[in-house]
Amino acid sequence: MQIGVEMSKALENKRVFVVDEDEITRAALQFMLHDEFEAHEVPDIGRAFQKAKMQPPDLILLSEAIVTADGLDLIEAIRMKMDAAKILIVVEAGNNAFGKECVAAGAHGYLAKPLKIEFVRQKVDAMLGRSTGGVTIPLTVLNVR
């Protein structure tokens, strides 16, 4: 068990597929999530479809590059084949317009690079309906100097 991981979160065993052609991005996202989720690195959507037959995901983190190459219809194909999975598109910095197009095409949301561990985990938790377990209070509200 990793230090700082809530036991209840670790026991939920939610499965996340990180589908990206870029090995470094896949590895970084898998590393950010592996201690609280069953995170799998998958290099292409074909292999994701195959893997989902035996191990269906709860969430798919899908690269903008794969959606761009296969077209926005890919999102509907994923929803048909992996109907229980939520879909988050990982977009390049400053390409929020494409993220919004993907949401309009059926994705559940998007993450914009640069990817920060806290934000990635918060977004994934929200997509999977998990509580973060705490409240963040800005220091200005607490009058802390």
VOBA-1610 file (N, C-alpha, C; in pm, whole numbers, padded with zeros to 5 digits, always signed):
BEGIN
Met+00085-00117+00000Met+00000+00000+00000Met+00089+00123+00000Gln+00057+00221-00083Gln+00133+00345-00091Gln+00101+00436+00027Ile+00197+00512+00070Ile+00176+00610+00176Ile+00085+00719+00123Gly-00012+00759+00203Gly-00101+00867+00164Gly-00221+00825+00083Val-00240+00698+00060Val-00354+00648-00016Val-00460+00600+00081Glu-00581+00652+00064Glu-00690+00609+00150Glu-00724+00464+00121Met-00740+00384+00227Met-00769+00242+00211Met-00899+00220+00133Ser-01002+00301+00159Ser-01130+00282+00090Ser-01115+00303-00060Lys-01030+00399-00101Lys-01008+00422-00243Lys-00933+00305-00305Ala-00833+00256-00235Ala-00752+00146-00288Ala-00835+00020-00305Leu-00933-00001-00218Leu-01014-00122-00223Leu-01122-00120-00331Glu-01155+00000-00382Glu-01258+00009-00485Glu-01216-00059-00615Asn-01086-00059-00643Asn-01032-00129-00758Asn-01095-00087-00890Lys-01105+00041-00914Lys-01154+00092-01041Lys-01046+00072-01147Arg-01088+00032-01267Arg-00993+00004-01375Arg-00991+00122-01472Val-00870+00170-01500Val-00850+00282-01592Val-00757+00238-01704Phe-00799+00264-01828Phe-00712+00242-01944Phe-00654+00377-01984Val-00522+00382-01999Val-00455+00500-02052Val-00417+00465-02196Val-00491+00520-02292Val-00473+00485-02432Val-00407+00603-02503Asp-00279+00584-02536Asp-00202+00691-02599Asp-00088+00627-02676Glu-00061+00679-02796Glu+00049+00626-02876Glu+00185+00665-02818Asp+00188+00774-02742Asp+00312+00824-02684Asp+00342+00749-02554Glu+00450+00674-02557Glu+00488+00590-02443Glu+00514+00671-02316Ile+00572+00788-02330Ile+00604+00871-02213Ile+00476+00922-02147Thr+00381+00970-02226Thr+00254+01017-02170Thr+00179+00903-02103Arg+00175+00788-02170Arg+00109+00670-02110Arg+00170+00636-01975Ala+00302+00629-01971Ala+00371+00593-01848Ala+00348+00697-01738Ala+00350+00824-01775Ala+00329+00930-01675Ala+00189+00921-01615Leu+00087+00905-01699Leu-00050+00895-01649Leu-00070+00769-01566Gln-00013+00658-01612Gln-00025+00533-01537Gln+00042+00549-01401Phe+00156+00615-01396Phe+00227+00638-01270Phe+00144+00725-01176Met+00079+00828-01231Met-00003+00918-01149Met-00121+00846-01084Leu-00168+00739-01147Leu-00291+00674-01103Leu-00272+00537-01040His-00158+00474-01059His-00142+00332-01024His-00162+00299-00877Asp-00139+00394-00787Asp-00151+00359-00646Asp-00294+00366-00593Glu-00386+00422-00670Glu-00526+00426-00628Glu-00620+00354-00724Phe-00569+00316-00839Phe-00651+00253-00942Phe-00575+00136-01005Glu-00649+00052-01071Glu-00588-00051-01154Glu-00568+00014-01291Ala-00452+00074-01311Ala-00424+00153-01431Ala-00345+00070-01532His-00394+00068-01657His-00332-00010-01764His-00288+00083-01876Glu-00166+00064-01922Glu-00116+00137-02039Glu-00153+00058-02164Val-00216+00127-02261Val-00256+00063-02386Val-00213+00155-02501Pro-00134+00103-02598Pro-00078+00190-02702Pro-00174+00230-02815Asp-00285+00158-02831Asp-00378+00195-02939Asp-00518+00147-02906Ile-00615+00198-02979Ile-00755+00170-02947Ile-00793+00025-02980Gly-00730-00034-03080Gly-00757-00174-03113Gly-00724-00267-02996Arg-00611-00244-02935Arg-00572-00325-02820Arg-00661-00295-02699Ala-00707-00172-02689Ala-00799-00137-02579Ala-00930-00215-02595Phe-00980-00224-02718Phe-01103-00301-02742Phe-01083-00447-02706Gln-00968-00504-02745Gln-00939-00644-02712Gln-00930-00665-02562Lys-00857-00579-02494Lys-00837-00591-02350Lys-00970-00575-02275Ala-01057-00490-02326Ala-01185-00462-02259Ala-01278-00583-02260Lys-01257-00676-02353Lys-01341-00797-02355Lys-01324-00878-02228Met-01201-00883-02176Met-01172-00960-02055Met-01168-00873-01929Gln-01129-00748-01945Gln-01114-00657-01832Gln-01175-00522-01868Pro-01307-00509-01861Pro-01369-00383-01901Pro-01328-00267-01809Pro-01295-00152-01870Pro-01252-00037-01790Pro-01370+00042-01734Asp-01343+00112-01626Asp-01440+00206-01571Asp-01419+00344-01632Leu-01295+00370-01676Leu-01258+00500-01733Leu-01151+00479-01838Ile-01160+00559-01945Ile-01058+00557-02050Ile-01002+00698-02062Leu-00870+00710-02047Leu-00800+00834-02077Leu-00746+00818-02218Leu-00799+00894-02311Leu-00772+00875-02454Leu-00702+00998-02511Ser-00593+00976-02583Ser-00516+01088-02636Ser-00587+01158-02751Glu-00565+01287-02756Glu-00616+01370-02866Glu-00567+01316-03000Ala-00442+01270-03007Ala-00383+01222-03132Ala-00461+01103-03188Ile-00504+01013-03101Ile-00579+00896-03147Ile-00716+00938-03199Val-00782+01029-03129Val-00913+01078-03175Val-00897+01152-03306Thr-00794+01233-03318Thr-00770+01308-03442Thr-00747+01212-03559Ala-00668+01108-03536Ala-00637+01012-03643Ala-00759+00932-03686Asp-00843+00892-03588Asp-00958+00806-03619Asp-01088+00883-03638Gly-01089+01009-03601Gly-01210+01091-03615Gly-01297+01086-03490Leu-01384+01185-03480Leu-01471+01196-03363Leu-01568+01079-03350Asp-01593+01006-03459Asp-01681+00889-03452Asp-01623+00781-03361Leu-01493+00787-03336Leu-01429+00690-03246Leu-01493+00695-03108Ile-01531+00813-03064Ile-01591+00827-02930Ile-01720+00747-02922Glu-01802+00755-03024Glu-01927+00677-03026Glu-01897+00528-03033Ala-01795+00488-03109Ala-01758+00347-03117Ala-01715+00294-02980Ile-01641+00376-02906Ile-01599+00335-02771Ile-01721+00321-02682Arg-01811+00415-02690Arg-01932+00410-02607Arg-02016+00287-02638Met-02016+00244-02763Met-02092+00125-02802Met-02025-00003-02750Lys-01894-00011-02760Lys-01822-00132-02722Lys-01790-00139-02573Met-01774-00025-02508Met-01740-00019-02365Met-01839+00075-02298Asp-01965+00037-02300Asp-02073+00126-02261Asp-02069+00172-02116Ala-02004+00099-02028Ala-01998+00139-01888Ala-01882+00234-01859Ala-01792+00249-01954Ala-01672+00330-01931Ala-01696+00478-01957Lys-01640+00560-01871Lys-01636+00704-01894Lys-01516+00732-01983Ile-01523+00840-02062Ile-01416+00874-02155Ile-01366+01015-02126Leu-01236+01026-02098Leu-01170+01156-02083Leu-01067+01168-02194Ile-01072+01279-02268Ile-00976+01303-02374Ile-00861+01387-02318Val-00738+01347-02345Val-00620+01421-02303Val-00577+01508-02420Val-00594+01641-02406Val-00564+01733-02516Val-00436+01811-02488Glu-00376+01858-02596Glu-00256+01940-02583Glu-00294+02076-02523Ala-00197+02138-02459Ala-00220+02270-02398Ala-00276+02366-02502Gly-00375+02441-02463Gly-00433+02542-02551Gly-00528+02487-02655Asn-00561+02358-02648Asn-00652+02300-02747Asn-00785+02262-02681Asn-00832+02346-02591Asn-00958+02319-02523Asn-01076+02313-02619Ala-01066+02381-02733Ala-01174+02376-02832Ala-01194+02233-02881Phe-01084+02159-02902Phe-01096+02020-02944Phe-01156+01935-02832Gly-01116+01963-02709Gly-01174+01892-02594Gly-01325+01912-02590Lys-01369+02033-02614Lys-01513+02063-02615Lys-01583+01992-02730Glu-01517+01982-02846Glu-01574+01906-02959Glu-01592+01760-02921Cys-01494+01705-02851Cys-01500+01566-02808Cys-01616+01545-02710Val-01635+01638-02619Val-01747+01629-02525Val-01879+01634-02601Ala-01888+01723-02700Ala-02010+01731-02782Ala-02033+01600-02859Ala-01924+01528-02890Ala-01934+01401-02963Ala-01961+01283-02870Gly-01965+01307-02737Gly-02000+01199-02645Gly-01899+01167-02537Ala-01780+01231-02539Ala-01684+01210-02430Ala-01740+01273-02303His-01695+01225-02190His-01745+01274-02061His-01667+01395-02010Gly-01552+01423-02071Gly-01472+01537-02030Gly-01336+01533-02097Tyr-01252+01628-02060Tyr-01117+01630-02115Tyr-01020+01687-02012Leu-00893+01652-02029Leu-00782+01702-01949Leu-00687+01773-02043Ala-00644+01893-02006Ala-00549+01966-02088Ala-00409+01956-02029Lys-00312+01934-02113Lys-00172+01932-02070Lys-00131+02075-02039Pro-00035+02098-01952Pro+00048+02000-01883Pro-00032+01929-01773Leu-00003+01801-01758Leu-00076+01717-01662Leu-00010+01727-01525Lys-00088+01768-01427Lys-00041+01778-01289Lys-00111+01671-01208Ile-00034+01599-01129Ile-00084+01482-01058Ile-00210+01511-00977Glu-00213+01622-00904Glu-00330+01653-00821Glu-00454+01673-00907Phe-00439+01746-01018Phe-00554+01772-01103Phe-00600+01646-01174Val-00506+01564-01221Val-00543+01439-01288Val-00622+01350-01192Arg-00572+01335-01070Arg-00642+01251-00971Arg-00779+01308-00936Gln-00789+01439-00920Gln-00919+01500-00889Gln-01019+01476-01001Lys-00974+01493-01125Lys-01062+01476-01241Lys-01105+01329-01253Val-01013+01238-01234Val-01045+01095-01242Val-01140+01057-01128Asp-01114+01105-01008Asp-01205+01079-00896Asp-01346+01130-00928Ala-01355+01250-00982Ala-01486+01307-01016Ala-01556+01224-01123Met-01483+01179-01223Met-01542+01098-01330Met-01594+00965-01278Leu-01526+00912-01177Leu-01565+00782-01122Leu-01657+00794-01001Gly-01698+00917-00970Gly-01793+00937-00861Gly-01734+00915-00724Arg-01604+00935-00712Arg-01538+00915-00583Arg-01521+01048-00513Ser-01544+01048-00385Ser-01525+01168-00303Ser-01377+01185-00275Thr-01333+01309-00272Thr-01193+01334-00238Thr-01171+01330-00088Gly-01281+01330-00012Gly-01270+01311+00132Gly-01234+01434+00212Gly-01224+01548+00148Gly-01188+01667+00225Gly-01235+01793+00156Val-01219+01901+00227Val-01257+02031+00175Val-01132+02117+00171Thr-01112+02188+00061Thr-01000+02277+00048Thr-01047+02418+00081Ile-00980+02480+00176Ile-01014+02616+00215Ile-00895+02706+00181Pro-00917+02808+00097Pro-00807+02897+00062Pro-00750+02966+00186Leu-00619+02989+00187Leu-00555+03053+00301Leu-00611+03193+00327Thr-00656+03261+00222Thr-00711+03396+00241Thr-00838+03392+00326Val-00914+03285+00317Val-01035+03270+00399Val-00998+03248+00544Leu-00888+03178+00568Leu-00846+03148+00704Leu-00766+03262+00766Asn-00736+03365+00689Asn-00655+03477+00735Asn-00518+03431+00785Val-00460+03337+00716Val-00327+03288+00750Val-00225+03370+00673Arg-00121+03410+00742Arg-00016+03492+00676Arg+00105+03409+00646
//
